[in-house]
Amino acid sequence: MLTNIGTTIKMPEDVDYTLMKRYTGLRGMVEVDDVAEMVAFLASDAARGYHGACINIDGGITAG
């Protein structure tokens, strides 16, 4: 699980990134701005229909 937003993660040298991307939906690291934009949206009137939702901001990793 990635817990540090916007930090560099060191991966083993023998990782097959093609395979990893295929199964995890890897789209790069989530940046602080991505989280801030979601918070701003949820605090706005445009999100008045959201109630008790779990929103993943993870670049698609959990959708993989």
Secondary structure, 3 states (H helix, E strand, C coil): CCCCCCCCCCCCCCCCHHHHHHHHCCCCCCCHHHHHHHHHHHCCHHHCCCCCCCCCCCCCHHHC
